[in-house]
Amino acid sequence: NGGFPSGWFGSNMLAKENSSQVAEIGKYKMANLGWQHEIWPSNFSHLAQTQISQLQAIKKAHPSLPLFLYLPAAFAPCIYSALDSIVKDPSVYEQSGGKYHNWFLQSTGQQERPSPGPLFTRGFCTDVKANVSKQNCYAAYWNYANAEARQYI
C-alpha cells in the first residue's frame, strides 16, 4: 500500500533502539540506519558491526521490512574497519606510486592543509559534537576518477 509513512531514517547515537522503538520502526515501508547510529558506544570504530547487529534485531522483529545501512559515498571514514586500514595505510601519503595514494583526492599543501596529502574531513566527529582529536574522526575524500577506488567502493 502506498502513502506515508514511507520510510524511517534514524540513528540513535547512544544506544540500540529498545523494543518499543523497534516496534514503531515496523510501521514504515523501509528502514535505514544512519552513519551516526551507535557511534558513541562503538567508540568511533568498527561501526558497521554495531549497525549490522541493530539491523538484525529489526529484521527479526519485522522479517519483510526492507532495511538499509547508510554509508557515506564521498568519504572513506575510519569509523568503518574496512576503510580504516586503507585510509591509514602509509601508501596514501606517498607522493606517487603508493598503492592507495591515488584512491583519494590529494592536497597540494597550499590551502587545504599544511602539507601535501589526502584531502579529508573530521565532520564525522564535529557533526556529533565529538572531540576531533579522536583517532577515527578522519575521513579522506574518495577520488572517483580512479578506477580501482571506484571498483572498491
C-alpha positions in Angstrom: 0.0 0.0 0.0 1.3 3.5 -0.8 1.4 6.7 1.2 3.1 7.8 4.4 4.8 7.0 6.5 7.1 5.9 3.7 10.4 5.3 5.4 12.3 5.6 8.6 15.8 7.1 8.7 17.3 7.2 12.1 20.3 6.9 14.2 20.4 6.6 17.9 23.9 7.8 18.7 23.9 6.5 22.2 22.3 3.0 22.2 20.4 0.4 20.3 16.7 1.0 19.7 14.6 -0.5 22.5 11.8 -2.9 21.8 9.1 -0.2 21.6 11.2 1.8 19.2 11.8 -1.3 17.1 8.0 -1.9 17.1 7.5 1.7 15.8 10.0 1.2 13.0 7.9 -1.6 11.7 5.1 0.8 10.8 7.3 2.2 7.9 7.7 0.9 4.4 11.5 0.7 4.9 14.2 1.5 7.5 17.6 3.0 7.1 20.2 3.4 9.8 22.3 6.5 9.5 26.1 6.6 9.9 25.7 8.1 13.4 23.9 5.0 14.8 25.7 3.9 18.0 28.7 5.9 17.2 29.4 6.7 20.9 29.2 3.1 22.3 31.3 1.9 19.4 34.0 4.5 20.3 34.1 5.6 16.7 35.4 2.3 15.4 34.1 -1.0 13.9 30.8 0.9 13.4 29.4 -1.4 10.7 29.4 -4.4 13.0 27.4 -2.5 15.6 25.0 -1.2 13.0 24.5 -4.7 11.4 23.7 -6.1 14.8 20.9 -3.5 15.2 19.6 -4.2 11.7 19.4 -7.9 12.5 17.3 -7.1 15.6 15.0 -5.0 13.4 14.8 -7.7 10.8 14.0 -10.3 13.4 11.0 -8.2 14.6 9.9 -7.3 11.0 11.1 -10.0 8.6 9.6 -8.4 5.4 10.7 -4.9 6.1 13.5 -3.7 3.7 16.5 -2.5 5.6 19.4 -0.3 4.6 22.6 1.0 6.1 23.7 4.4 5.1 27.4 4.5 4.1 28.9 7.9 3.2 29.9 7.8 -0.5 32.0 10.9 -0.8 34.3 10.0 2.1 36.2 7.0 3.5 35.6 7.4 7.2 37.9 5.5 9.6 34.8 4.7 11.7 34.4 1.7 9.4 37.0 -1.1 9.9 37.4 -1.9 6.2 38.1 1.7 5.3 40.3 2.4 8.4 43.0 0.1 7.2 43.1 1.7 3.7 42.9 5.3 4.8 45.7 4.8 7.4 47.9 2.8 5.0 51.2 4.7 4.7 50.9 4.5 0.8 48.1 7.1 1.0 50.8 9.6 1.9 53.4 8.6 -0.6 53.7 11.3 -3.3 53.2 8.9 -6.2 53.2 5.2 -6.8 51.8 4.3 -3.4 49.2 1.5 -3.5 46.4 3.7 -2.3 47.8 7.2 -3.0 45.5 7.9 -6.0 42.4 6.4 -4.3 41.9 9.8 -2.6 41.9 13.4 -3.7 45.2 14.9 -2.8 46.1 18.3 -1.4 49.0 20.4 -2.7 49.6 21.7 0.8 48.8 25.2 -0.2 45.4 25.9 1.3 43.6 22.8 2.4 46.2 21.6 4.9 49.7 22.5 5.9 51.4 19.6 4.0 50.6 17.5 0.9 48.4 14.5 1.5 44.8 13.4 1.1 42.0 15.9 1.4 40.0 15.0 4.5 37.2 16.0 6.8 36.7 15.5 10.5 32.9 16.0 10.1 32.0 12.6 11.4 33.1 13.9 14.8 32.1 17.5 14.6 28.6 16.6 13.5 28.1 14.6 16.7 29.9 17.1 18.9 32.9 14.8 19.5 36.5 15.9 20.1 38.1 15.9 16.6 41.3 14.6 18.0 39.7 11.2 18.3 41.8 8.7 16.3 38.9 7.7 13.9 37.5 11.1 13.2 39.5 11.3 10.0 37.8 10.6 6.6 39.5 11.0 3.3 37.7 12.1 0.1 37.5 9.4 -2.5 39.0 10.0 -5.9 36.2 8.9 -8.2 38.5 9.4 -11.2 40.5 6.4 -10.0 39.1 3.1 -11.4 40.5 0.9 -8.6 38.9 3.1 -6.0 35.6 3.1 -7.8 35.7 -0.7 -8.0 36.4 -1.0 -4.3 33.6 1.4 -3.3 
